[in-house]
């Protein structure tokens, strides 16, 4: 199974990597499970989607996934 992290967690991971932290340190700081950054994971866009307007409006919300 591929693990999922939120978009805000990915931003925090990128910031910590810029500071020169190791993956294990980042996992502790951001609160991720042990070893998740050494495996494949999906970034889930957790922001509220913009509401659609007009006749094509749908009650379903779509999430964008990015595979790293």
PATI-268143 format. One record per atom (N, C-alpha, C): residue in one letter; chain; atom name; y, x, z. Coordinates in pm, 1 decimal, padded with zeros to 6 digits. Atoms other than C-alpha are relative to their C-alpha. Layout:
BEGIN
[r 'a', 'A', 'CA', [Y, X, Z]];
...
This chain:
BEGIN
[r 'x', 'A', 'N', [-00118.6, 00084.5, 00000.0]];
[r 'x', 'A', 'CA', [00000.0, 00000.0, 00000.0]];
[r 'x', 'A', 'C', [00124.6, 00088.7, 00000.0]];
[r 'x', 'A', 'N', [-00124.4, -00074.1, 00008.0]];
[r 'x', 'A', 'CA', [00347.2, 00123.0, -00083.4]];
[r 'x', 'A', 'C', [00094.9, -00051.9, 00107.3]];
[r 'x', 'A', 'N', [-00094.4, 00037.2, -00106.6]];
[r 'x', 'A', 'CA', [00591.0, 00125.4, 00209.8]];
[r 'x', 'A', 'C', [00133.9, -00043.1, -00060.8]];
[r 'x', 'A', 'N', [-00132.3, 00045.7, 00043.8]];
[r 'x', 'A', 'CA', [00933.4, -00040.9, 00180.8]];
[r 'x', 'A', 'C', [00104.2, 00040.9, 00103.3]];
[r 'x', 'A', 'N', [-00113.9, -00024.7, -00086.8]];
[r 'x', 'A', 'CA', [01267.3, 00067.3, 00321.8]];
[r 'x', 'A', 'C', [00119.6, -00072.3, -00059.0]];
[r 'x', 'A', 'N', [-00117.1, 00072.8, 00047.1]];
[r 'x', 'A', 'CA', [01601.4, -00108.1, 00299.2]];
[r 'x', 'A', 'C', [00097.7, 00095.0, -00068.4]];
[r 'x', 'A', 'N', [-00101.0, -00078.0, 00070.3]];
[r 'x', 'A', 'CA', [01892.2, 00007.2, 00088.7]];
[r 'x', 'A', 'C', [00087.7, 00077.1, 00098.3]];
[r 'x', 'A', 'N', [-00082.1, -00069.0, -00100.3]];
[r 'x', 'A', 'CA', [02093.8, 00093.6, 00400.9]];
[r 'x', 'A', 'C', [-00075.6, 00118.1, 00059.8]];
[r 'x', 'A', 'N', [00078.9, -00112.8, -00049.1]];
[r 'x', 'A', 'CA', [01808.1, 00311.4, 00528.6]];
[r 'x', 'A', 'C', [-00001.9, 00112.5, -00103.5]];
[r 'x', 'A', 'N', [-00001.6, -00102.4, 00103.7]];
[r 'x', 'A', 'CA', [01801.3, 00491.2, 00193.3]];
[r 'x', 'A', 'C', [00133.4, 00074.0, -00001.4]];
[r 'x', 'A', 'N', [-00131.4, -00065.7, -00009.6]];
[r 'x', 'A', 'CA', [02175.7, 00559.5, 00221.6]];
[r 'x', 'A', 'C', [00002.4, 00097.6, 00117.8]];
[r 'x', 'A', 'N', [00004.2, -00086.4, -00118.1]];
[r 'x', 'A', 'CA', [02116.2, 00701.2, 00571.2]];
[r 'x', 'A', 'C', [-00087.6, 00122.7, -00025.7]];
[r 'x', 'A', 'N', [00087.5, -00112.4, 00033.7]];
[r 'x', 'A', 'CA', [01828.7, 00919.1, 00441.9]];
[r 'x', 'A', 'C', [00074.0, 00099.4, -00088.3]];
[r 'x', 'A', 'N', [-00075.3, -00089.1, 00089.8]];
[r 'x', 'A', 'CA', [02048.5, 01057.1, 00162.5]];
[r 'x', 'A', 'C', [00107.7, 00077.0, 00075.3]];
[r 'x', 'A', 'N', [-00104.6, -00066.0, -00078.8]];
[r 'x', 'A', 'CA', [02327.8, 01134.3, 00410.2]];
[r 'x', 'A', 'C', [-00059.7, 00111.7, 00085.8]];
[r 'x', 'A', 'N', [00064.3, -00100.8, -00083.7]];
[r 'x', 'A', 'CA', [02090.4, 01319.4, 00643.2]];
[r 'x', 'A', 'C', [-00052.9, 00116.6, -00083.6]];
[r 'x', 'A', 'N', [00045.8, -00108.3, 00087.5]];
[r 'x', 'A', 'CA', [01943.5, 01516.1, 00352.8]];
[r 'x', 'A', 'C', [00116.1, 00089.9, -00040.7]];
[r 'x', 'A', 'N', [-00118.6, -00080.9, 00032.3]];
[r 'x', 'A', 'CA', [02295.7, 01626.5, 00257.5]];
[r 'x', 'A', 'C', [00036.8, 00091.6, 00115.9]];
[r 'x', 'A', 'N', [-00028.5, -00082.0, -00118.7]];
[r 'x', 'A', 'CA', [02330.1, 01756.8, 00613.6]];
[r 'x', 'A', 'C', [-00106.1, 00106.9, 00024.2]];
[r 'x', 'A', 'N', [00101.1, -00103.3, -00010.8]];
[r 'x', 'A', 'CA', [02017.4, 01969.5, 00567.6]];
[r 'x', 'A', 'C', [-00112.6, -00029.3, 00096.6]];
[r 'x', 'A', 'N', [00107.3, 00035.7, -00093.0]];
[r 'x', 'A', 'CA', [01777.0, 01778.4, 00793.1]];
[r 'x', 'A', 'C', [-00134.1, -00003.7, -00072.1]];
[r 'x', 'A', 'N', [00133.4, 00009.5, 00057.3]];
[r 'x', 'A', 'CA', [01401.7, 01787.5, 00738.5]];
[r 'x', 'A', 'C', [-00041.6, -00146.8, -00005.2]];
[r 'x', 'A', 'N', [00046.2, 00138.3, 00012.1]];
[r 'x', 'A', 'CA', [01209.4, 01473.1, 00642.4]];
[r 'x', 'A', 'C', [-00042.9, -00057.2, 00134.9]];
[r 'x', 'A', 'N', [00045.2, 00048.0, -00130.7]];
[r 'x', 'A', 'CA', [01054.2, 01448.0, 00990.4]];
[r 'x', 'A', 'C', [00118.4, -00031.8, 00090.8]];
[r 'x', 'A', 'N', [-00119.6, 00028.1, -00079.6]];
[r 'x', 'A', 'CA', [01396.5, 01471.3, 01157.6]];
[r 'x', 'A', 'C', [00066.9, -00128.0, -00048.5]];
[r 'x', 'A', 'N', [-00062.8, 00120.0, 00057.4]];
[r 'x', 'A', 'CA', [01532.7, 01206.5, 00920.7]];
[r 'x', 'A', 'C', [-00076.3, -00125.2, 00042.1]];
[r 'x', 'A', 'N', [00079.3, 00115.8, -00039.3]];
[r 'x', 'A', 'CA', [01243.5, 00972.0, 00999.3]];
[r 'x', 'A', 'C', [00028.3, -00039.9, 00144.3]];
[r 'x', 'A', 'N', [-00031.6, 00031.0, -00139.8]];
[r 'x', 'A', 'CA', [01320.6, 00996.8, 01371.3]];
[r 'x', 'A', 'C', [00140.9, -00056.6, 00014.3]];
[r 'x', 'A', 'N', [-00139.9, 00043.3, -00010.7]];
[r 'x', 'A', 'CA', [01697.7, 00956.3, 01325.6]];
[r 'x', 'A', 'C', [00018.1, -00141.3, -00054.4]];
[r 'x', 'A', 'N', [-00018.6, 00129.8, 00066.0]];
[r 'x', 'A', 'CA', [01678.5, 00659.3, 01087.2]];
[r 'x', 'A', 'C', [-00094.4, -00107.0, 00056.0]];
[r 'x', 'A', 'N', [00093.4, 00095.4, -00057.4]];
[r 'x', 'A', 'CA', [01381.6, 00498.7, 01264.9]];
[r 'x', 'A', 'C', [-00108.4, -00043.1, -00096.7]];
[r 'x', 'A', 'N', [00104.6, 00029.4, 00096.9]];
[r 'x', 'A', 'CA', [01126.1, 00515.8, 00985.2]];
[r 'x', 'A', 'C', [-00136.0, 00042.8, 00055.2]];
[r 'x', 'A', 'N', [00133.5, -00042.1, -00042.9]];
[r 'x', 'A', 'CA', [00747.6, 00539.8, 01032.7]];
[r 'x', 'A', 'C', [-00027.0, 00145.2, -00038.7]];
[r 'x', 'A', 'N', [00032.7, -00140.7, 00023.3]];
[r 'x', 'A', 'CA', [00603.4, 00892.6, 01048.5]];
[r 'x', 'A', 'C', [-00064.9, 00019.2, -00137.2]];
[r 'x', 'A', 'N', [00058.1, -00037.3, 00127.9]];
[r 'x', 'A', 'CA', [00533.4, 01041.0, 00705.0]];
[r 'x', 'A', 'C', [00041.2, -00084.2, -00118.8]];
[r 'x', 'A', 'N', [-00036.6, 00089.0, 00111.4]];
[r 'x', 'A', 'CA', [00698.1, 00771.1, 00493.5]];
[r 'x', 'A', 'C', [00075.8, 00074.5, -00109.7]];
[r 'x', 'A', 'N', [-00079.2, -00070.8, 00100.3]];
[r 'x', 'A', 'CA', [00932.5, 01015.6, 00319.3]];
[r 'x', 'A', 'C', [-00083.8, 00099.0, -00081.4]];
[r 'x', 'A', 'N', [00086.6, -00090.0, 00075.5]];
[r 'x', 'A', 'CA', [00641.1, 01233.2, 00207.6]];
[r 'x', 'A', 'C', [-00090.1, -00076.5, -00096.4]];
[r 'x', 'A', 'N', [00080.1, 00083.7, 00089.8]];
[r 'x', 'A', 'CA', [00476.7, 00938.6, 00025.3]];
[r 'x', 'A', 'C', [00093.5, -00080.5, -00088.3]];
[r 'x', 'A', 'N', [-00079.3, 00089.2, 00085.0]];
[r 'x', 'A', 'CA', [00590.1, 00693.2, -00240.0]];
[r 'x', 'A', 'C', [00046.3, -00118.9, 00082.6]];
[r 'x', 'A', 'N', [-00051.3, 00117.4, -00070.2]];
[r 'x', 'A', 'CA', [00810.0, 00412.3, -00113.0]];
[r 'x', 'A', 'C', [00092.1, -00076.7, -00091.9]];
[r 'x', 'A', 'N', [-00086.5, 00088.4, 00078.0]];
[r 'x', 'A', 'CA', [01011.8, 00122.0, -00249.1]];
[r 'x', 'A', 'C', [00125.6, -00026.3, 00081.2]];
[r 'x', 'A', 'N', [-00126.2, 00035.1, -00064.3]];
[r 'x', 'A', 'CA', [01379.0, 00065.9, -00170.4]];
[r 'x', 'A', 'C', [00030.1, -00144.9, -00035.6]];
[r 'x', 'A', 'N', [-00025.1, 00142.6, 00017.4]];
[r 'x', 'A', 'CA', [01447.1, -00305.8, -00120.8]];
[r 'x', 'A', 'C', [00148.3, -00025.1, 00019.7]];
[r 'x', 'A', 'N', [-00142.4, 00033.1, -00010.8]];
[r 'x', 'A', 'CA', [01799.6, -00428.7, -00187.3]];
[r 'x', 'A', 'C', [00013.4, -00117.2, 00096.4]];
[r 'x', 'A', 'N', [-00007.7, 00102.0, -00103.3]];
[r 'x', 'A', 'CA', [01869.0, -00621.9, 00134.4]];
[r 'x', 'A', 'C', [00135.2, -00070.0, 00006.1]];
[r 'x', 'A', 'N', [-00130.4, 00066.6, -00000.1]];
[r 'x', 'A', 'CA', [02223.7, -00724.4, 00048.7]];
[r 'x', 'A', 'C', [-00014.4, -00143.2, -00049.5]];
[r 'x', 'A', 'N', [00002.5, 00138.0, 00047.2]];
[r 'x', 'A', 'CA', [02299.0, -01091.3, -00007.6]];
[r 'x', 'A', 'C', [00034.8, -00002.3, -00148.0]];
[r 'x', 'A', 'N', [-00030.9, 00006.7, 00142.6]];
[r 'x', 'A', 'CA', [02281.7, -01166.2, -00380.3]];
[r 'x', 'A', 'C', [00121.4, -00089.7, -00024.9]];
[r 'x', 'A', 'N', [-00113.8, 00083.0, 00036.0]];
[r 'x', 'A', 'CA', [02588.3, -01311.5, -00546.7]];
[r 'x', 'A', 'C', [-00050.9, -00134.9, -00048.5]];
[r 'x', 'A', 'N', [00047.0, 00131.1, 00045.0]];
[r 'x', 'A', 'CA', [02553.1, -01686.7, -00597.1]];
[r 'x', 'A', 'C', [00026.3, -00019.7, -00149.4]];
[r 'x', 'A', 'N', [-00017.7, 00030.1, 00141.8]];
[r 'x', 'A', 'CA', [02500.8, -01796.8, -00955.3]];
[r 'x', 'A', 'C', [00078.7, -00128.6, -00013.8]];
[r 'x', 'A', 'N', [-00079.4, 00120.3, 00024.1]];
[r 'x', 'A', 'CA', [02732.9, -02054.3, -01099.9]];
[r 'x', 'A', 'C', [-00039.0, -00059.1, -00134.3]];
[r 'x', 'A', 'N', [00027.0, 00065.5, 00126.8]];
[r 'x', 'A', 'CA', [02684.7, -02305.8, -01374.9]];
[r 'x', 'A', 'C', [-00137.5, -00064.5, -00004.6]];
[r 'x', 'A', 'N', [00124.7, 00074.1, 00012.9]];
[r 'x', 'A', 'CA', [02383.1, -02489.8, -01511.2]];
[r 'x', 'A', 'C', [-00125.1, 00085.8, 00022.9]];
[r 'x', 'A', 'N', [00117.9, -00084.9, -00016.3]];
[r 'x', 'A', 'CA', [02150.9, -02188.0, -01481.2]];
[r 'x', 'A', 'C', [-00020.0, 00044.7, 00145.2]];
[r 'x', 'A', 'N', [00011.8, -00038.9, -00140.4]];
[r 'x', 'A', 'CA', [02193.4, -02164.2, -01101.7]];
[r 'x', 'A', 'C', [-00139.4, -00033.6, 00052.3]];
[r 'x', 'A', 'N', [00134.7, 00019.2, -00053.3]];
[r 'x', 'A', 'CA', [01862.0, -02123.9, -00924.1]];
[r 'x', 'A', 'C', [00003.4, 00022.3, 00151.0]];
[r 'x', 'A', 'N', [00001.9, -00020.2, -00144.7]];
[r 'x', 'A', 'CA', [01788.3, -02159.9, -00551.5]];
[r 'x', 'A', 'C', [-00074.6, 00126.3, 00041.1]];
[r 'x', 'A', 'N', [00076.1, -00119.5, -00032.4]];
[r 'x', 'A', 'CA', [01558.1, -01857.3, -00568.8]];
[r 'x', 'A', 'C', [00090.3, 00122.7, -00003.2]];
[r 'x', 'A', 'N', [-00074.1, -00125.8, 00000.5]];
[r 'x', 'A', 'CA', [01696.6, -01516.9, -00484.5]];
[r 'x', 'A', 'C', [-00092.5, 00110.5, -00047.6]];
[r 'x', 'A', 'N', [00077.9, -00110.9, 00051.6]];
[r 'x', 'A', 'CA', [01577.3, -01208.3, -00665.8]];
[r 'x', 'A', 'C', [00039.4, 00127.0, 00072.1]];
[r 'x', 'A', 'N', [-00026.2, -00128.4, -00062.8]];
[r 'x', 'A', 'CA', [01545.2, -00872.3, -00496.1]];
[r 'x', 'A', 'C', [-00026.1, 00108.6, -00102.0]];
[r 'x', 'A', 'N', [00018.4, -00112.8, 00090.2]];
[r 'x', 'A', 'CA', [01583.2, -00549.0, -00685.0]];
[r 'x', 'A', 'C', [-00081.9, 00106.9, 00071.2]];
[r 'x', 'A', 'N', [00086.0, -00103.4, -00056.3]];
[r 'x', 'A', 'CA', [01319.9, -00282.2, -00628.0]];
[r 'x', 'A', 'C', [00019.2, 00129.0, -00077.9]];
[r 'x', 'A', 'N', [-00006.4, -00131.8, 00060.5]];
[r 'x', 'A', 'CA', [01347.9, 00088.9, -00695.4]];
[r 'x', 'A', 'C', [-00114.1, 00080.7, 00057.8]];
[r 'x', 'A', 'N', [00114.1, -00078.1, -00044.9]];
[r 'x', 'A', 'CA', [01039.9, 00310.7, -00678.7]];
[r 'x', 'A', 'C', [00034.9, 00146.5, -00003.6]];
[r 'x', 'A', 'N', [-00027.8, -00142.0, -00009.0]];
[r 'x', 'A', 'CA', [01082.0, 00669.5, -00559.9]];
[r 'x', 'A', 'C', [-00128.4, 00076.3, 00009.4]];
